[in-house]
Structure formats: C-alpha cells, structure tokens
Amino acid sequence: MSALFGVLALAPSTAVAADWYTGAAQEVAGEEWIVAVDASATVTTNNSAFGTITATIAPVGNLLTDGLRVRIQGVAGTYSYPGAAVRQTVTGVQQEGTVLLGYEWIWQQAALAGYIGMNVRNNELSILDPGNPVVGTGIGTKVAADLYVNPTENTLFTANASYSTLFNAYYARLRAGVAVLPGVFVGPEATLLGDAFFNGWRAGGHVTGFAIGPMKFSLGAGYAFDRIRKGGYYTSVDGRIAF
C-alpha cells in the first residue's frame, strides 16, 4: 500500500519535511516525527477486498530530512473467482508480511524513497484449483519505491511501486492532481497489479489531502478490470498519522 500525504511537520530549526502526497518540503513548527503509520483499504465489485497497514520508521534522525528508513507492512484480504478447472467458485484468503530497509531523499518540491527486503505471503483456497499456482506459503525478495512531486505549487504527481520474486507479484499506482483547496488535490489515478495467476488494472479519480483530526486522507473510485472477472468498479480509502 501505499503511500500517504499531509505535512509531516518540522522542527523550529529549519528542518524540512516531505508532504505525504506531494513531497513538497515545508517549514512547520512542530515535533520531529520518527514514525508514520499508513492504512488503506480497497473493495471491488469483482469480489475482492484488501486492507494494508504500513509503518515507516526513521531509525536515525527523523522523517523530516534525508535518511535511512525501515518499512514494516501487513496485508490481508479475500477474493473469489470462477475456477475454470474445477467448474465452481473458488474463494481465496491472503496474508502478507513485509520488512524493508531503504533510504529517502527530500528536496524542496519532491521526495524519493527506495527500499529492498523480504516478504512472506500465505495464500489459501477454499478448494484445490489446479489452474491457480499461487497457493501456499513462501518467502521472496521485495523491492519498492515511492515518488512525490509538486511540479507547481498547485499540482502534484505521485508514483508508488513494488515487486516481489514470490509469485512475481507487482503493484504500481500513479496519481496526478490539481489543488481545489489548500493542500487538497483532485485528479486521475491508475493502478496496475498482479502475480503469477492474477493481473488487472484500475483507472479512476481521487481526492487527496483532506484532514480529519490528526489524520490525512485520500478517497479513490473508478473502473476495475481483471483477466478473470473482467470489468467492475473499485473504491479505496487511504489515511496517515505521524508521531
């Protein structure tokens, strides 16, 4: 999952922080955040529902400046599909845990982070499906990257991607937006995702950057397509809090 937004905050000593979505470095009086927790959920009419929670930690220094990052992530979800080989509906339950080490660079109008580590993924099916090779528990090498850019003061571009050698699983999400309120952006988004059995894409729109209390949020919705169930729709919500 995913990436997040919101000004993380700055110490009074001219430190700079990357905006969750835009990467813009801004000076804000506050504490030196060392942990950011991101949560997201996506539901589709193609019978899938997944949730992700991610903790990004600065083991040295803080999240407001360039430095090392540790990322710990958990994913859980369920899905179903018509099994061609078994001639009935197959339900899958999936859990995944990831630990990554990386580095983040922060500039005045952008932020870039790269990670490498390992993931453990378990996938269980309601019935044995010879046509689905993505079954059981395994360990893989995983890489990920996040990019946040403010091309101008009132525009944004973000990209988040990952790949694991376990089941050749991949994920990429792109967003662009125009400010409609200070710190709130609206625009298109697109996602590619898949593995050795499943592949699909999503295209829609998002509203990103609005706050509820200490958390910042993003909402997305649009069209979803996968190779088995074909067309459908998705909705998503992302949120972040830092401390």
N, C-alpha and C positions, 0 to 999 in steps of 0.2 A: 503495500500500500503505500504507500502513497505519501505523499508529500503534503506539506502544510503551509500555513500562512500566518500573517499577523506580525506586527513588530515585536521582536523578542524582548527588547529593552536594552538600555545602555547604562553603563556606569557613568558617573559625572566626569570621568577623566578622559573624555574624547574617544572612548571606545566606540566601535560601530557594530551594528547588528544587522543581519540579513532578514528582510521581511520574509515571512513564511512562503508567500506565493511569488513575490517579485524579485527577491534578492536585493532589493534596494537597501543600501546602508543608510541608517538614520541615527541621529543622536537624540536619545531619550533618557531622561533621568530615571534611574531605577537600579535594580539589582543585577548582578552578573549571573545570568541563568546558566546552569550547567546540565540541565535535563529538559528535554522536550518530549512530550507524550502525544502521539498522533493516534486517532482512532477513525476507522472508516467502515462503512457497510454498503454493500451493493446487492440489489434484488432485481431479478429479471423475470419477465413473463415466460421465459424459456425454462422455467423450473430450476433456477439456481439462486442461492442466497449465501453470501460470504461476508465475513467480518474480519477485520485486521486491527491489531494494536501494535504500535511500534514505539520503542523508547530510543531516542538518540542522546548520547551522553558525551560530554567533553571530559575525558579523563585527566587532561592537563589544561589549565586555563579555564575558559568558558566558551559558550556557544556564540558569543558576540564577535569573535575575531577568528582569523585563520587558525586551524589546528587539527589535532587528531580527533577522530570521532569513533565511538563504539555504537553499533546499532543492534538492538535485540528486537526480534519481531515474532509474533504469533499470528497464525491464520487458521480459521476454522470455517467450514461451510458444508453445504449439502447441494446435491443436484440430481436430476433424473433424466433419462433419455430412453427412447425405444430401442432396445437391443435387437439388432438385425439377426444376430446368430442365435439368440435364444427366443425370439419372437414374443417378447414381453417387456414391460417397462423395468428398467434397471435403476436402482437408487444408489447413489454414491455418497459416502461421508468422508471428508478430507480434513486432516490437521497437518500443520506445518510449523516448525520452529526454525528460526534463522539467527545466527550470530555473525556479525560482520565487523571488520576493522577498516577504517577509512580516513580520509583527510578532506577538509573543506576549505576552499578558498573564497574569500569575500572581498568584493570590490564595491565601489560607490553605487553602481547600478546593476550588479549581478552577483550571484553566488553559484559555485560549482562544487559538488562533492562526488567522490568516487569511493567505492567500497569493494572488499573481497572477503570471503569467508566460507562458511558451510551452512547447509540446511538439511534438516531431517523431515521427511514427508511420509505420512501414512495415508493410504487410500483404501477404503473398504467398500465392497459392493454387496448389495442385497442378495444377489445370486451370481454365480460364476458366469462371466461373459467372455468367451474365447476371443471375441473381437476387440476387447479392451485390454491392452498390455500395461496400462497404468494402474497396477494393483500391488498392494503390499507396502512394506516399509523400506526405505532406503536413505542413503546419505549422499549428498552431492556437493560440488564446489559451486558457489554462487557469487556473482558479481552484480553490482548495482551502481547507478549514477543518478544524480539529481541536478537540474539546472533551473535557475530562476533569473529572469532578466526583465528590467524596465527599459525597453527601447526608448521610451519617452516618459515624461512624468505621469501621463495619463494612460499608458498602455502597459501590458505585461505579456510575457511568454514564459511558459514552464514546460519542462520535459522530465519525466521520471521513467526509468527503465531498469529491468533486471533480467538476468538469465542464469539458469541452474543446469548443471550437467545431469542432474537427476531428472529423468524423463524428458530432457530437453525442454524444460518449462521456460517460457518467456513472457514478459509483460512490458508494455510501453504505453505511456499516456502523455498526450500533448494538449496544452491549453493555450489559448490566446484570449485577450480581453481588453476592454476599454472601460475606464473609470466612469461610473454613473453617480457615485458619491465618493468622498474622500476615503481611500482605502478599499473601496468595494468595486469589483470588476465584473463585467458581464461579457460573455463571448462564446465561441465554439470550443468543443473539445472532441478528441478522438482517441480511441484505445485499441490496441492490438494485444491479444493474449492467446496462449495455447500451450500444448505439450505434445507428447508422442501420440496422444489419442484425440484430444480436443483442440480445435482452433476456431477463433471467431474475431469479430471486431464490433466496435460501438462508435456511434457518432451522434453528438447532441450538443447541448448547451449547458452553461454553468453560471452560477452566481457565486462569487468568491470574495471572502474578506469581511463579512459582517460578523459582529461580535454579540455574544450573549454572556453577560458577566465577564469572567476572566478568560473565556474561550473564544476562539475564532472559528468560523465555519465556512463550508462550501457545500452547495447543493448542485447536483447534476441530473440530467434526464435526457433521454433520446432513444434512438433506434439501436437494437442489438441483433446481431446475426451470428449464428454458429453453423458449422457444417452439418450437424445432425438435425436440429430442430428448426433451422433456417431463421426466418425473421421473427422479431419480437421487440420488446421495449425494456428499458432499464431505468432505475432511479438509484442515486447514490448520495451519501452524506459523508463529509469529512470534517473532523474537528481537531484542534490542537490546544494544549495548555503547556506552558513552560514554567519552570521554577528552579 
